[in-house]
Amino acid sequence: MQDNLNARDGDAGRERPRRASEQAQPLSDREVPIAGGTATSEMINSWLDGDAPEPVAVNADTARQVDLWRRIEEDSQRRRQLVTPAHVTAQIMAALPTDLPQMALPWWKKQMQVSPVVAIAAAAGLVALGAAIGNSMRIR
Amino acid sequence: MKTTVPASPTDQLEVDQDIISRVLAGDRDAFSTLINRYSDPLYRHALGMTGSPDVAEDILQMSFIKAYQHLAEVRGRFDAWVFRIVANGCKDWLKNIRRQHLSYDEDDQPSSYSTPDEELDRTELRSDLDRALMTLAPSLREAFVMKHVEGRSYEEMADLLGTTVGALKMRVHRAREALQALLEEKYA
C-alpha cells in the first residue's frame, strides 16, 4: 500500500482558511464568477451589448437588475454629452513648448557639424590608416 | 468653436496629416484644431477613468503637450495615437493614486465635480457608481468606461486598445458583474 502523500485529501469537506491577501483581493480581479445572486445574466449582458432587446423581467431578481442597469445607462447617456471645459484648449496652447516639434530624420540625413580641428584629425587618421595598410601589404 | 470631424476615416486621416504637416512646418496655432477636434472624447475618457474633472484636465493637457513634442513620429491615425497617450496617462495616475491611498474611503476620493452645474447633475447613483468604478482593476474600468460612458463599439475599442473583441467583452462583463455586486444591495 502506498502512503497518501496528499494531506489535503483528508480535508475534503473542510474549507481551507483564507489568507489575508486573498481576502483583500479586489472583487474585479477574481477569475471565477461571483457566487450567489450577483452574476449579471447572459440576457442582461446581451441587452447592454446591443445584441438583444431589453429583457422582459422573468422574475423579481431580473427585474431589479434590469432597473439598476437602466438607471446606470441613463446616467451614462448624460455623461456622454459632457464636453471639454472651454478654457482647456487655450490652456494647452499656452503650455506648449516654444520650440517646434522636430522632424524625425534618419541619422544619415541629419546635419552634422564638424570643426576644422576635428576634420584635420580625421584626415590625418585616414592617412595613417592608409599608410599602415600599405605597409602591411608591402611586407607580404 | 469646435471643428467638425470629417465624415470618412480616410478624409479624417488626410485632414489630420495636413494639419500635422502645417504644425511641423511652423504653424503652431494649427495644433489647436487637433485639440478642438479630439478633446471631447479624450476628456470623457480621462474623467471616466479618474472621476475628477481637475485630474482629467491635467491628463489632457500633459497628453497634448507630449503629442505636440512627438508630432513628427505620428504614423497612421492621430486620434488613435493620442488616445493611447491619454489612456496611458490615466493608468499611470491610477497606479500612483492606488499607491498613495490603498483604501478607497469616501474621503480618499478624487476631488468632486467642481462647477455648480456639475454639482447639480451629480446624482447619488453617479457618486456611488464612481466609487464602485474606483474599486475595479484599471483594465476593467477602462473597458467599462469606453463601452458605457464613451459609447464605443467593441470593434472600435479593440482597434484603439490593440486587443480582441472577445477579450474586451470579457472585461466589460466582469466589470458589470463586479459593479452589480457592489450596487445592487442599495439600488436593485
Contacts between the chains, C-beta under 8 A, distances in Angstrom:
chain1	res1	chain2	res2	distance
A	26	B	135	5.9
A	26	B	136	7.3
A	26	B	137	6.4
A	27	B	135	6.7
A	27	B	178	4.8
A	27	B	181	6.2
A	27	B	182	7.2
A	28	B	135	6.8
A	28	B	136	4.4
A	28	B	137	4.8
A	28	B	140	5.0
A	28	B	174	6.5
A	28	B	175	6.8
A	28	B	178	4.4
A	29	B	137	5.5
A	33	B	177	7.1
A	34	B	177	5.9
A	34	B	178	7.6
A	34	B	181	5.6
A	38	B	177	6.9
A	38	B	180	5.9
A	38	B	181	4.0
A	38	B	184	6.6
A	39	B	177	6.0
A	40	B	173	6.7
A	40	B	176	4.7
A	40	B	177	4.9
A	40	B	180	5.3
A	44	B	176	7.7
A	45	B	173	5.4
A	45	B	176	6.7
A	48	B	148	7.8
A	48	B	176	6.9
A	49	B	154	7.5
A	49	B	169	7.0
A	49	B	172	7.6
A	64	B	184	6.9
A	64	B	188	3.8
A	65	B	180	6.7
A	65	B	184	7.0
A	65	B	188	5.9
A	67	B	187	7.8
A	67	B	188	6.7
A	68	B	180	6.7
A	68	B	183	6.3
A	68	B	184	5.9
A	68	B	187	4.9
A	68	B	188	4.4
A	69	B	176	7.8
A	69	B	180	7.8
A	71	B	125	5.8
A	71	B	187	6.7
A	72	B	125	7.2
A	72	B	129	6.4
A	72	B	148	7.2
A	72	B	179	7.7
A	72	B	183	7.9
A	73	B	148	7.3
A	75	B	123	6.7
A	75	B	125	5.8
A	75	B	126	5.4
A	75	B	129	6.6
A	76	B	148	4.5
A	76	B	149	5.5
A	76	B	151	7.5
A	78	B	121	6.9
A	79	B	44	6.8
A	79	B	47	7.8
A	79	B	48	7.0
A	79	B	149	4.9
A	80	B	44	7.1
A	80	B	149	6.7
A	80	B	150	7.0
A	80	B	151	5.3
A	82	B	40	7.7
A	82	B	43	7.1
A	82	B	44	5.5
A	82	B	47	6.7
A	83	B	40	5.1
A	83	B	43	7.3
A	84	B	39	4.2
A	84	B	40	5.4
A	84	B	42	7.9
A	84	B	43	4.2
A	84	B	60	7.1
A	85	B	53	7.4
A	85	B	57	6.8
A	88	B	35	7.9
A	88	B	39	6.5
A	88	B	43	7.4
A	88	B	57	5.8
A	88	B	60	6.4
A	88	B	61	7.2
A	89	B	32	5.7
A	89	B	35	4.9
A	89	B	36	5.9
A	89	B	39	6.7
A	91	B	57	7.7
A	91	B	61	6.3
A	92	B	35	5.7
A	92	B	60	7.2
A	92	B	61	5.1
A	92	B	64	4.8
A	92	B	65	7.0
A	93	B	29	7.6
A	93	B	31	7.1
A	93	B	32	5.4
A	93	B	35	7.3
A	95	B	61	6.0
A	95	B	65	6.0
A	96	B	28	6.9
A	96	B	31	6.9
A	96	B	64	7.9
A	96	B	65	6.1
A	96	B	68	5.3
A	97	B	65	7.2
A	97	B	68	7.2
A	97	B	69	6.5
A	100	B	23	7.7
A	100	B	24	7.1
A	100	B	26	5.9
A	100	B	28	6.9
A	101	B	23	6.9
A	101	B	24	6.2
A	101	B	68	5.9
A	101	B	69	5.8
A	101	B	70	7.0
A	101	B	71	4.2
A	101	B	72	5.4
A	102	B	72	6.1
A	103	B	24	6.1
A	103	B	72	4.8
A	104	B	72	4.5
A	104	B	73	5.4
